[in-house]
Amino acid sequence: MNAITLTIDGREVAVEPGQTILDAARQLGIDIPTLCFLEKCSPATSCLACLVKVKINSQARFVPSCATKAQPGMVLESETAEVHEARRTALELLLSDHVGDCLSPCHRICPLQLNIPVMLRQIENGQMNEAMKQVRQTLPLASVLARLCNKPCENGCRRGTADEPAAIRELERYAADASLALTQPSCFSGSAPTEKRVAIVGAGPAGLAASYFLRMKGHSPVVFDRGEKFGGTLRTVDAALMPPEILDSELELLRKAGVQFRPGICLGETLLLSELRQGFDAVLIATGEVEKEKIDALGVPVVGSGIKIESSTFQTSDPRVFAAGSAVKPIKSLVRALAEGKAVAESIGQFLNENKIRPREKAFSSMMGRVESSEVELFLNGCSRAARVIPSAGPAAGFGLEEAQAEAARCLHCDCRAAGNCKLQHYAQIYGAEPNRFRQQRRSFVQHAHPAGVIFEPGKCILCGICLQLAEQAREPLGLAFIGRGFNVRVGAPFNLAISAGLQKAAAECVENCPTGALSFRLASRKSTGQA
């Protein structure tokens, strides 16, 4: 049979008879979102996230691309503002009834965006290499921060609504201190070296954080400071709170990674900004608070009491010169100063690679908001109910291994088990979906956890029917079904039995292909083993 030719966004493509618009789009490399579609299953057309606009005989309409067969002469629109708006609306309608957090409150609140629940599970399971990597990839000066952070994450920890929040900062310290013994943290070995050199003026928290992340990307930072010892205001901290040797160890890690330090150099006196412009690909001014007269002498614009920058890029009037930290505006929180150093490093990195800086994106997360005590009780069913662990050797000594594991086991796991692998989250990020656009009062959080290890969260289910079809294909003795009518329809096993009763054979495949994480295994290892 002859191939069928159609046009998508002005590009011709030929497909075999019986193939769909989605097949044609994929041939062209066009990523059309699909949530309720799986190739081995019949199309459900329930999510409507795969809409395209089709024109046939001068008539135009929206159709689901996963179920609409290609026809000769079709003219289609996929990547237009109108089609994207229709897809965004479909995603927002799904989110309006979504009950769950993509990211846990502690993760969202952390200015450095450490994936805290993952780190806690790694510690709990004795996966210390992974926990150390998680910490070192995200937190600069990790052992210093884990002693001095004002721990906003613990203020957001839902465990605190039951008794006391998880001791997140102390667990970060446990992982960070363990990594100090490493010859070289693995986070510095992932990127190929570049020939880009960056001058960083100021060895305080923001400047050191910037050097950390720039080096992680393969660039060559050189840190200048007027003092003989690096660390800025960190050198003034009470030794009982943060022993100076901890800071020295963190600086030694930077040196081993390839960050160069130049002490005893004062910008505007022993070193001119014009010299740095000539000798480096980019310059970062992170000197801490500077007197207005000295800023004027540098030749950079001033606003208020700090250097004037473009807030979205950290660039001054010279696009190769950046400024951050208290040189721009006072920052009293260590974790926020480090986060600003991380953000300016991202901007400098983009400038060095592309000469263009893209706006920083915030990770998408659906949010449940305040949870009731009955909902907290459901979370508690999956974790240790023990009281907060107190280090047996005293707070100054920190946790031992068994204490760290016991404390980590108190985490409620209120992040989504599918975060990072959820199609709804992925496409909501791409299409800029607003999760609260159509939201009314949310449904109660419900979590059915069964002895076999399957967890079902009805509030995340979009009724795609994929699990029903997979169960049928696996010839499950009982299988799954849609139960109820109208707005009360839900997925369940017949005869009011548990979900796990309907998934004796196909549990792993259903979990793997659930587009929203409504089905998951309590333990991540279950997915790889296929156990139910």
Secondary structure, DSSP 4 states (H G I P E B T S, - for coil): -PPEEEEETTEEEEE-TT-BHHHHHHHTT-----SS--TTS-----S-TTEEEEEETTEEEEEETTTPBP-TT-EEE-SSHHHHHHHHHHHHHHHTT--S-SS-HHHHH-TT---HHHHHHHHHTT-HHHHHHHHHHH-TTHHHHHHH---HHHHH-GGGGTS----HHHHHHHHHHHHHTSSS-GGGSSS---S-EEEEE--SHHHHHHHHHHHHTT-EEEEE-SSSSS-GGGGGS-TTTS-HHHHHHHHHHHHHHT-EEE-S--BTTTB-HHHHHHH-SEEEE--SS--HHHHHHHT--EETTEE--BTTTTB-SSTTEEE-GGGTS----HHHHHHHHHHHHHHHHHHHHHS--PPPPPPP-----S--HHHHHHHHTTS--PPPP--TT-TTT---HHHHHHHHTT----S-TTTTS-HHHHHHHHTT--TTSS--SPPPP--EE-TTSEEE-GGG-----HHHHHHHHTT-SS--EEESSGGG-EEE-GGG--HHHH-SSSHHHHHHH-SSSSEEESSTHHHHHT--
